Amino acid sequence: MLQGREYEEIFALADGGRALELVARNVNPAGAVGGFAPPGDIDRVRNTGDDVAVSMHVYGADISRLGNSIRREYALPIRP
């Protein structure tokens, strides 16, 4: 995180790919560094502060060839 803070939820596929299971929650303040790789790279983030949040994402793939950073959208129910 470069500025502000970000709330992150990390998910795993569950029920044979028919649902998502919440596996971790993180609050990332300015200066925090995190990372993950497939297949454990399903997350949802949002700004939980009163100021602008700025994060930097570094990818190990050619996204100019593969497309944007959202490889897939999961419209699945979330298990608690």
Contacts in CASP RR format, 6 or more apart in sequence:
PFRMAT RR
TARGET T0000
AUTHOR 0000-0000-0000
METHOD contacts of the structure
MODEL  1
MLQGREYEEIFALADGGRALELVARNVNPAGAVGGFAPPGDIDRVRNTGD
DVAVSMHVYGADISRLGNSIRREYALPIRP
1 28 0 8 1.000
1 29 0 8 1.000
1 30 0 8 1.000
1 31 0 8 1.000
1 32 0 8 1.000
1 53 0 8 1.000
1 54 0 8 1.000
1 55 0 8 1.000
2 30 0 8 1.000
2 31 0 8 1.000
2 54 0 8 1.000
2 55 0 8 1.000
2 56 0 8 1.000
3 30 0 8 1.000
3 51 0 8 1.000
3 52 0 8 1.000
3 53 0 8 1.000
3 54 0 8 1.000
4 29 0 8 1.000
4 30 0 8 1.000
4 47 0 8 1.000
4 49 0 8 1.000
4 51 0 8 1.000
4 52 0 8 1.000
4 53 0 8 1.000
4 54 0 8 1.000
5 27 0 8 1.000
5 28 0 8 1.000
5 29 0 8 1.000
5 30 0 8 1.000
5 47 0 8 1.000
5 48 0 8 1.000
5 49 0 8 1.000
5 53 0 8 1.000
6 27 0 8 1.000
6 28 0 8 1.000
6 45 0 8 1.000
6 46 0 8 1.000
6 47 0 8 1.000
6 48 0 8 1.000
6 53 0 8 1.000
6 55 0 8 1.000
7 25 0 8 1.000
7 26 0 8 1.000
7 27 0 8 1.000
7 28 0 8 1.000
7 45 0 8 1.000
7 46 0 8 1.000
7 47 0 8 1.000
7 48 0 8 1.000
8 24 0 8 1.000
8 25 0 8 1.000
8 26 0 8 1.000
8 27 0 8 1.000
8 28 0 8 1.000
8 43 0 8 1.000
8 44 0 8 1.000
8 45 0 8 1.000
9 22 0 8 1.000
9 24 0 8 1.000
9 25 0 8 1.000
9 43 0 8 1.000
9 44 0 8 1.000
9 45 0 8 1.000
10 22 0 8 1.000
10 23 0 8 1.000
10 24 0 8 1.000
10 25 0 8 1.000
10 26 0 8 1.000
10 36 0 8 1.000
10 40 0 8 1.000
10 42 0 8 1.000
10 43 0 8 1.000
11 20 0 8 1.000
11 21 0 8 1.000
11 22 0 8 1.000
11 23 0 8 1.000
11 42 0 8 1.000
11 43 0 8 1.000
11 44 0 8 1.000
11 74 0 8 1.000
11 78 0 8 1.000
12 20 0 8 1.000
12 21 0 8 1.000
12 23 0 8 1.000
12 40 0 8 1.000
12 42 0 8 1.000
13 19 0 8 1.000
13 20 0 8 1.000
13 21 0 8 1.000
13 39 0 8 1.000
13 42 0 8 1.000
14 20 0 8 1.000
14 21 0 8 1.000
14 79 0 8 1.000
15 79 0 8 1.000
17 76 0 8 1.000
18 76 0 8 1.000
18 77 0 8 1.000
19 76 0 8 1.000
19 77 0 8 1.000
19 78 0 8 1.000
19 79 0 8 1.000
20 42 0 8 1.000
20 74 0 8 1.000
20 76 0 8 1.000
20 77 0 8 1.000
20 78 0 8 1.000
20 79 0 8 1.000
21 78 0 8 1.000
21 79 0 8 1.000
22 78 0 8 1.000
22 79 0 8 1.000
22 80 0 8 1.000
27 48 0 8 1.000
28 34 0 8 1.000
28 55 0 8 1.000
36 43 0 8 1.000
42 74 0 8 1.000
45 55 0 8 1.000
47 53 0 8 1.000
57 69 0 8 1.000
59 69 0 8 1.000
63 69 0 8 1.000
END
